Amino acid sequence: MHDVAALACALSFAVCSLAFGAAGRVVGAQMVNRLRLVMAVALLTAVHAWCFGEVWPAAAGRAQISLLVLSGVVGLALGDGCYFHALSVLGPRLGTLLMATAPVFAVLADGCLRGVWPGAREAAGMAMVSGGVLLVLSRSRRGAAAWRPDAVSSRQLALAVLAGLGGAVGQGLGLVLAKLATSAPHAALPPLTMAHLRMLAGLLGVAVIWVCTPRTTAGRRKPMTGRAFAWLSVGVAFGPTLGVWLSMVAVSGSGDPGRSSVLIATTPILMVGIAWGCYGDRPEARGVTGTLLAVAGAAVLLL
């Protein structure tokens, strides 16, 4: 049952990436990130109030709130902003693959923040992830061309790859900060409360970024369309709602959270078939091999 929930979670995240990528291709990555957080915060606030009878967790300590706020800003405002840019340029298949490097950055962040440095097994997993991603990126132009038939320059391609890695850094560091919040000297918080606080902080971070954005770029923002809003709604339904809920079911109810985490991390593998069927990004042997190698490396790190 828990394995089924984990695989369903991976599929939900794959659909979510496809939907957010399609919306970002129309209205831009930053618009998607802003509206996604607004919709997710509204939904999580309603669910939190219904489950616990309060909008703000009164039991949360100051140290926990500080860590979760920092985690939300790093992971959801900055990291996801970079990730959505990569999705809009490279497409969901390459974008989700770049996010598979998040466990590598989480291990490195864990070493910097808690002094828990990787051993031989973790180093081998990091090498597998890096090698697999590099193998796929060697033909990244072909995948980007399938997603965006309009010509993508080498500079745009390089910036999108860097943005995808930046998203992985934000996700890895954000998860380590959230983990530190669970060990803060105060009462343990439910996963739903932690997700709620992180989303609120992410929305605050995105609002600050939007206010600080130079006005000269305002004219280049694309207007929201009905088609883009429909894709955005699908992404919110499958990502921050169904996907997050399934991940909590899989990890919290399983006797082996590492096994569930590995199954959830199979999203890039599922995305290979989805990308082929939805927008004609036919995989090559090199791409499939690199994806499997990267996911296997993530499994070594997560177990």
TAQUIFEN-V857476 format. One record per backbone hydrogen bond with DSSP energy under -0.5 kcal/mol. CO is the residue of the C=O (numbers start at 1). NH is the residue of the N-H. If there is no record, write none. Layout:
BEGIN
co->CO nh->NH
co->CO nh->NH
END
This chain:
BEGIN
co->1 nh->5
co->2 nh->6
co->3 nh->7
co->4 nh->8
co->5 nh->9
co->6 nh->10
co->7 nh->11
co->8 nh->12
co->9 nh->13
co->10 nh->14
co->11 nh->15
co->12 nh->16
co->13 nh->17
co->14 nh->18
co->15 nh->19
co->16 nh->20
co->17 nh->21
co->18 nh->22
co->19 nh->23
co->20 nh->24
co->21 nh->25
co->22 nh->26
co->23 nh->26
co->23 nh->27
co->24 nh->28
co->27 nh->222
co->28 nh->32
co->29 nh->33
co->30 nh->34
co->31 nh->35
co->32 nh->36
co->33 nh->37
co->34 nh->38
co->35 nh->39
co->36 nh->40
co->37 nh->41
co->38 nh->42
co->39 nh->43
co->40 nh->44
co->41 nh->45
co->42 nh->46
co->43 nh->47
co->44 nh->48
co->45 nh->49
co->46 nh->50
co->47 nh->51
co->48 nh->52
co->48 nh->54
co->49 nh->53
co->56 nh->58
co->57 nh->60
co->61 nh->65
co->62 nh->66
co->63 nh->67
co->64 nh->68
co->65 nh->69
co->66 nh->70
co->67 nh->71
co->68 nh->72
co->69 nh->73
co->70 nh->74
co->71 nh->75
co->72 nh->76
co->72 nh->77
co->73 nh->78
co->74 nh->79
co->75 nh->80
co->77 nh->81
co->78 nh->82
co->79 nh->83
co->80 nh->84
co->81 nh->85
co->82 nh->86
co->83 nh->87
co->84 nh->88
co->85 nh->89
co->86 nh->90
co->86 nh->91
co->87 nh->91
co->91 nh->95
co->92 nh->96
co->93 nh->97
co->94 nh->98
co->95 nh->99
co->96 nh->100
co->97 nh->100
co->98 nh->101
co->99 nh->102
co->100 nh->103
co->101 nh->104
co->101 nh->105
co->102 nh->106
co->103 nh->107
co->104 nh->108
co->105 nh->109
co->106 nh->110
co->107 nh->111
co->108 nh->112
co->109 nh->113
co->110 nh->114
co->110 nh->115
co->110 nh->116
co->111 nh->115
co->115 nh->117
co->119 nh->123
co->120 nh->124
co->121 nh->125
co->122 nh->126
co->123 nh->127
co->124 nh->128
co->125 nh->129
co->126 nh->130
co->127 nh->131
co->128 nh->132
co->129 nh->133
co->130 nh->134
co->131 nh->135
co->132 nh->136
co->133 nh->137
co->134 nh->138
co->136 nh->139
co->137 nh->140
co->139 nh->142
co->139 nh->143
co->140 nh->144
co->141 nh->145
co->142 nh->146
co->143 nh->147
co->144 nh->148
co->151 nh->153
co->153 nh->157
co->154 nh->158
co->155 nh->159
co->156 nh->160
co->157 nh->161
co->158 nh->162
co->159 nh->163
co->160 nh->164
co->161 nh->165
co->162 nh->166
co->163 nh->167
co->164 nh->168
co->165 nh->169
co->166 nh->170
co->167 nh->171
co->168 nh->172
co->169 nh->173
co->170 nh->174
co->171 nh->175
co->172 nh->176
co->173 nh->177
co->174 nh->178
co->175 nh->179
co->176 nh->180
co->177 nh->181
co->178 nh->182
co->179 nh->182
co->179 nh->183
co->180 nh->183
co->181 nh->184
co->184 nh->186
co->190 nh->194
co->191 nh->195
co->192 nh->196
co->193 nh->197
co->194 nh->198
co->195 nh->199
co->196 nh->200
co->197 nh->201
co->198 nh->202
co->199 nh->203
co->200 nh->204
co->201 nh->205
co->202 nh->206
co->203 nh->207
co->204 nh->208
co->205 nh->209
co->206 nh->210
co->207 nh->211
co->208 nh->212
co->209 nh->213
co->210 nh->213
co->214 nh->217
co->215 nh->218
co->215 nh->219
co->217 nh->220
co->218 nh->221
co->225 nh->229
co->226 nh->230
co->227 nh->231
co->228 nh->232
co->229 nh->233
co->230 nh->234
co->231 nh->235
co->232 nh->236
co->233 nh->237
co->234 nh->238
co->235 nh->239
co->236 nh->241
co->237 nh->242
co->238 nh->243
co->239 nh->244
co->241 nh->245
co->242 nh->246
co->243 nh->247
co->244 nh->248
co->245 nh->249
co->246 nh->250
co->247 nh->251
co->248 nh->252
co->249 nh->253
co->250 nh->254
co->256 nh->259
co->256 nh->260
co->257 nh->261
co->258 nh->262
co->259 nh->263
co->260 nh->264
co->261 nh->265
co->263 nh->266
co->264 nh->267
co->265 nh->268
co->266 nh->269
co->266 nh->270
co->267 nh->271
co->268 nh->272
co->269 nh->272
co->269 nh->273
co->270 nh->274
co->271 nh->275
co->272 nh->276
co->273 nh->277
co->274 nh->278
co->275 nh->279
co->275 nh->281
co->276 nh->280
co->280 nh->282
co->284 nh->288
co->285 nh->289
co->286 nh->290
co->287 nh->291
co->288 nh->292
co->289 nh->293
co->290 nh->294
co->291 nh->295
co->292 nh->296
co->293 nh->297
co->294 nh->298
co->295 nh->299
co->296 nh->300
co->297 nh->301
co->298 nh->302
co->299 nh->303
END
